[in-house]
Amino acid sequence: MGAQLRVYKRRIKSVTATKKITRAMEMIAASRILKAQRKVNASTPYADELTSAVTAVAASSRIRHPLTTEVERPRRAAVLLITSDRGLAGGYNSNAIKAADHLTSSLVARGLTVDHYVVGRKGVGYYNFRERSIVQSWTGFSDSPEYADAKTVAEPLIAAVEKSTEDGGVDEIHIVYTEFVSMLTQRAVERRLLPLTFSKSAEESAETFVKGVEPLPLYEFEPGPEQVLDALLPRYVESRIYNALLQSAASKHAATRRAMKSATDNAEELIRSLTRLANQARQADITQEISEIVGGANALADATAGSDR
């Protein structure tokens, strides 16, 4: 029984060390969530206003710009998948990858050829393991992305949409990332970045004006709407990708915190179970020793009584 007690003590020591690590990782993730949330809150209004400005310029000018015009028969699409560089985040990466696979299947069903662009080592490893082609990938900044990282990601995508499909370009750009809803809720979402989809037609805008809702403002363009779109649309793509990177980073930290808290709770429960088993083993050792002492004393007493006769 002494050997069994030593085994329990070694396991308790090992689980206690693991618990300290998971607790530390939980606290680190909790501190990073606050920083990531602040960045998301700071970038979202800019991205929304820029989207509104681009939408207003494109809708008001009614020009056929390559980044705002729907292709009648699209043939190729780009899918940007945002994952993390590290694991230990529960189902964070797998949910984003599943959403990207679902989007790819729907695009292929429409008859489109899909080009994959991937952010994060987990996504790159997933595609490489399954021998799927990746046009371009980026790693090393998923935990704390900067605007320069979003610009680096956006450049090849903008270049691809400006090319014709015969030259290797794409007709559509889609993005898959994890949206940060709350500390407990993060969901993988699919968005189409380009071409822009306008939520309101001219008739709908007139109807909102009649109902008393503020319509889109009128603009005068200098030097011209096409030049304005040429300048605005790259910034639009960069801001949207930057916001998606920040949302994914905040979601990853929240998922890591939740996973590490669960691991810490499981370690505490395991320590309690092992401690109970160790106590039972120690009590069994004590009981056995007492039984041996009593048995020896009885045997000695019987032997003494026999010799007295």
C-alpha positions as CSV (number, residue, x, y, z in Angstrom):
1,M,0.0,0.0,0.0
2,G,2.9,2.4,0.6
3,A,3.8,2.2,-3.1
4,Q,0.3,3.1,-4.1
5,L,0.4,6.1,-1.8
6,R,3.6,7.3,-3.4
7,V,1.9,7.0,-6.8
8,Y,-1.0,9.2,-5.7
9,K,1.4,11.8,-4.2
10,R,3.4,12.0,-7.5
11,R,0.2,12.5,-9.5
12,I,-1.1,15.2,-7.1
13,K,2.2,17.0,-7.5
14,S,2.1,16.8,-11.3
15,V,-1.5,17.9,-11.5
16,T,-0.8,20.8,-9.1
17,A,2.1,22.0,-11.4
18,T,-0.2,21.8,-14.4
19,K,-2.9,23.7,-12.5
20,K,-0.4,26.6,-11.9
21,I,0.3,26.8,-15.6
22,T,-3.3,26.8,-16.7
23,R,-4.1,29.4,-14.0
24,A,-1.3,31.6,-15.2
25,M,-2.5,31.2,-18.9
26,E,-6.0,32.1,-17.8
27,M,-4.9,35.3,-16.1
28,I,-2.7,36.3,-19.1
29,A,-5.6,35.7,-21.6
30,A,-8.0,37.7,-19.3
31,S,-5.6,40.7,-19.4
32,R,-5.2,40.5,-23.1
33,I,-8.9,40.4,-23.7
34,L,-9.3,43.9,-22.3
35,K,-6.6,45.3,-24.6
36,A,-8.1,43.5,-27.6
37,Q,-11.6,44.8,-26.7
38,R,-10.4,48.4,-26.6
39,K,-8.8,48.0,-30.0
40,V,-12.0,46.5,-31.4
41,N,-14.1,49.3,-30.0
42,A,-11.7,51.9,-31.4
43,S,-11.6,50.4,-34.9
44,T,-15.2,49.5,-35.4
45,P,-16.6,53.1,-35.8
46,Y,-13.9,53.9,-38.3
47,A,-14.6,50.8,-40.4
48,D,-18.4,51.4,-40.3
49,E,-18.0,55.1,-41.3
50,L,-15.6,54.2,-44.1
51,T,-18.0,51.5,-45.4
52,S,-20.8,54.1,-45.3
53,A,-18.7,56.6,-47.2
54,V,-17.7,54.1,-49.9
55,T,-21.3,52.9,-50.2
56,A,-22.5,56.5,-50.5
57,V,-19.9,57.4,-53.2
58,A,-20.6,54.3,-55.2
59,A,-24.4,54.6,-55.0
60,S,-24.5,58.3,-55.7
61,S,-22.1,58.3,-58.6
62,R,-23.6,55.2,-60.3
63,I,-20.3,54.5,-62.1
64,R,-19.2,51.0,-62.9
65,H,-16.1,50.6,-60.8
66,P,-14.4,47.1,-60.8
67,L,-14.5,46.9,-57.0
68,T,-18.2,47.7,-56.7
69,T,-19.7,46.1,-59.9
70,E,-21.2,42.7,-59.7
71,V,-19.8,40.3,-62.4
72,E,-22.7,38.6,-64.2
73,R,-20.9,35.3,-64.4
74,P,-18.2,35.1,-61.7
75,R,-15.7,32.4,-62.2
76,R,-13.2,32.8,-59.3
77,A,-13.4,33.8,-55.7
78,A,-10.9,34.5,-52.9
79,V,-11.5,33.3,-49.4
80,L,-9.5,34.8,-46.5
81,L,-9.5,32.6,-43.4
82,I,-8.3,34.1,-40.1
83,T,-7.1,31.7,-37.5
84,S,-4.6,31.9,-34.6
85,D,-0.9,31.0,-34.4
86,R,-1.3,29.0,-31.2
87,G,-3.8,26.5,-29.9
88,L,-5.2,25.9,-26.4
89,A,-8.3,27.9,-27.3
90,G,-11.1,25.3,-27.3
91,G,-13.0,25.1,-30.6
92,Y,-11.9,28.6,-31.8
93,N,-9.8,27.5,-34.7
94,S,-11.9,24.5,-35.7
95,N,-15.1,26.6,-35.8
96,A,-13.5,29.1,-38.2
97,I,-12.1,26.4,-40.4
98,K,-15.5,24.7,-40.5
99,A,-17.1,27.9,-41.6
100,A,-14.4,28.4,-44.3
101,D,-15.0,24.8,-45.6
102,H,-18.8,25.5,-45.7
103,L,-18.2,28.8,-47.6
104,T,-15.8,27.0,-50.0
105,S,-18.4,24.3,-50.7
106,S,-21.1,26.8,-51.4
107,L,-18.9,28.8,-53.8
108,V,-17.8,25.6,-55.6
109,A,-21.5,24.7,-55.9
110,R,-22.0,28.0,-57.7
111,G,-19.3,26.9,-60.2
112,L,-16.5,29.2,-58.8
113,T,-12.9,28.3,-58.4
114,V,-11.7,29.2,-54.9
115,D,-8.3,30.7,-54.0
116,H,-7.4,30.4,-50.3
117,Y,-5.6,33.0,-48.3
118,V,-4.9,32.1,-44.7
119,V,-3.8,34.0,-41.6
120,G,-2.5,32.0,-38.6
121,R,-0.4,28.8,-38.3
122,K,-3.4,26.7,-37.3
123,G,-5.1,27.4,-40.6
124,V,-2.0,27.0,-42.6
125,G,-1.3,23.6,-40.8
126,Y,-4.8,22.4,-41.5
127,Y,-4.6,23.2,-45.3
128,N,-1.0,21.8,-45.6
129,F,-1.9,18.6,-43.8
130,R,-4.8,18.0,-46.2
131,E,-2.6,19.1,-49.2
132,R,-4.8,22.0,-50.2
133,S,-3.3,24.8,-52.1
134,I,-2.8,28.2,-50.4
135,V,-2.2,31.2,-52.6
136,Q,-0.6,33.2,-49.7
137,S,-0.4,32.9,-45.9
138,W,0.6,35.1,-43.0
139,T,1.7,34.2,-39.5
140,G,3.1,35.7,-36.4
141,F,0.7,38.5,-35.5
142,S,-2.7,36.8,-34.7
143,D,-2.5,37.6,-31.0
144,S,-1.9,41.3,-31.4
145,P,-2.4,42.5,-35.0
146,E,-1.6,46.0,-36.1
147,Y,-2.9,48.1,-39.0
148,A,0.3,47.4,-41.0
149,D,-0.5,43.7,-40.8
150,A,-4.0,44.3,-42.2
151,K,-2.5,46.3,-45.0
152,T,0.0,43.5,-45.8
153,V,-2.9,41.0,-46.0
154,A,-5.1,43.4,-48.1
155,E,-2.5,44.2,-50.8
156,P,-2.6,40.8,-52.7
157,L,-6.4,40.6,-52.3
158,I,-6.9,44.0,-53.9
159,A,-4.4,43.2,-56.6
160,A,-6.3,40.0,-57.3
161,V,-9.7,41.6,-57.6
162,E,-8.3,44.3,-60.0
163,K,-7.0,41.6,-62.3
164,S,-9.0,39.7,-64.8
165,T,-9.8,36.1,-64.1
166,E,-7.8,35.1,-67.2
167,D,-4.7,36.6,-65.6
168,G,-5.3,34.9,-62.2
169,G,-7.6,37.5,-60.7
170,V,-10.8,36.9,-58.7
171,D,-14.3,38.2,-59.1
172,E,-15.2,38.1,-55.4
173,I,-13.5,38.4,-52.0
174,H,-14.9,36.7,-49.0
175,I,-13.6,36.7,-45.4
176,V,-14.1,34.1,-42.6
177,Y,-13.2,35.2,-39.0
178,T,-14.5,34.9,-35.5
179,E,-16.7,37.7,-34.3
180,F,-16.4,38.7,-30.6
181,V,-19.9,39.0,-29.2
182,S,-19.1,38.8,-25.5
183,M,-16.7,37.1,-23.0
184,L,-18.8,33.9,-23.3
185,T,-19.9,34.1,-27.0
186,Q,-17.8,34.1,-30.1
187,R,-19.1,33.0,-33.4
188,A,-17.4,32.2,-36.8
189,V,-18.9,34.4,-39.5
190,E,-18.6,34.7,-43.3
191,R,-18.6,38.1,-45.0
192,R,-18.3,39.2,-48.6
193,L,-15.9,42.1,-48.8
194,L,-16.0,42.7,-52.6
195,P,-17.9,43.6,-54.7
196,L,-19.8,45.8,-52.3
197,T,-23.4,44.9,-51.8
198,F,-25.7,47.9,-51.3
199,S,-28.4,47.4,-48.8
200,K,-30.6,50.2,-50.2
201,S,-31.7,51.0,-53.7
202,A,-32.7,54.4,-54.9
203,E,-36.3,53.6,-54.4
204,E,-35.7,52.4,-50.8
205,S,-33.7,55.6,-50.1
206,A,-36.7,57.7,-51.4
207,E,-39.0,55.7,-49.3
208,T,-37.0,56.2,-46.1
209,F,-37.0,60.0,-46.9
210,V,-40.8,60.0,-47.1
211,K,-41.0,58.1,-43.8
212,G,-38.8,60.7,-42.1
213,V,-35.6,58.6,-41.8
214,E,-32.5,60.5,-42.7
215,P,-31.4,59.5,-46.3
216,L,-27.8,59.2,-47.6
217,P,-26.2,62.6,-48.0
218,L,-25.4,64.1,-51.4
219,Y,-21.7,64.4,-52.4
220,E,-19.7,66.4,-54.9
221,F,-16.6,64.7,-56.1
222,E,-13.3,66.2,-56.8
223,P,-11.5,65.3,-59.1
224,G,-14.2,62.6,-59.8
225,P,-16.1,59.7,-58.3
226,E,-13.9,57.0,-59.9
227,Q,-10.7,58.6,-58.5
228,V,-12.4,58.8,-55.1
229,L,-13.3,55.2,-55.2
230,D,-9.8,54.3,-56.3
231,A,-8.5,56.0,-53.1
232,L,-11.3,54.8,-50.7
233,L,-11.8,51.2,-51.6
234,P,-8.3,50.0,-50.7
235,R,-8.7,51.7,-47.3
236,Y,-12.1,50.1,-47.0
237,V,-10.6,46.6,-47.5
238,E,-7.8,47.3,-45.1
239,S,-10.1,48.6,-42.4
240,R,-12.4,45.7,-42.7
241,I,-9.6,43.2,-42.6
242,Y,-8.0,45.0,-39.6
243,N,-11.4,44.9,-37.7
244,A,-11.7,41.2,-38.5
245,L,-8.2,40.6,-37.2
246,L,-8.9,42.4,-34.0
247,Q,-12.3,40.6,-33.6
248,S,-10.5,37.3,-34.1
249,A,-7.7,38.2,-31.6
250,A,-10.3,39.2,-28.9
251,S,-12.2,36.0,-29.6
252,K,-9.1,33.9,-29.4
253,H,-8.1,35.3,-26.0
254,A,-11.6,34.8,-24.7
255,A,-11.6,31.2,-25.9
256,T,-8.2,30.6,-24.4
257,R,-9.4,32.1,-21.0
258,R,-12.5,29.9,-21.1
259,A,-10.5,26.8,-22.0
260,M,-7.8,27.4,-19.4
261,K,-10.4,28.1,-16.7
262,S,-12.1,24.7,-17.6
263,A,-8.6,23.0,-17.4
264,T,-7.9,24.7,-14.0
265,D,-11.3,23.5,-12.7
266,N,-10.7,20.0,-13.9
267,A,-7.3,20.0,-12.3
268,E,-8.8,21.1,-9.0
269,E,-11.4,18.3,-9.2
270,L,-8.7,15.8,-10.1
271,I,-6.6,16.9,-7.1
272,R,-9.5,16.5,-4.8
273,S,-10.2,12.9,-6.1
274,L,-6.5,12.0,-5.9
275,T,-6.3,13.4,-2.4
276,R,-9.3,11.4,-1.3
277,L,-7.7,8.2,-2.8
278,A,-4.4,9.0,-1.1
279,N,-6.1,9.4,2.2
280,Q,-7.9,6.1,1.8
281,A,-4.6,4.5,0.9
282,R,-2.9,6.0,3.9
283,Q,-5.8,4.9,6.2
284,A,-5.5,1.4,4.7
285,D,-1.8,1.4,5.5
286,I,-2.4,2.5,9.1
287,T,-5.2,-0.1,9.5
288,Q,-3.0,-2.8,8.1
289,E,-0.1,-1.9,10.4
290,I,-2.5,-1.9,13.4
291,S,-3.8,-5.2,12.4
292,E,-0.3,-6.6,12.1
293,I,0.6,-5.2,15.5
294,V,-2.5,-6.6,17.1
295,G,-2.0,-9.9,15.3
296,G,1.6,-10.1,16.4
297,A,0.6,-9.3,20.0
298,N,-2.1,-11.9,20.0
299,A,0.3,-14.5,18.5
300,L,2.9,-13.6,21.2
301,A,0.3,-13.8,23.9
302,D,-0.9,-17.2,22.7
303,A,2.7,-18.4,22.5
304,T,3.4,-17.2,26.0
305,A,0.3,-18.9,27.3
306,G,1.3,-22.2,25.7
307,S,4.7,-22.1,27.2
308,D,3.2,-21.5,30.7
309,R,1.2,-24.7,30.5
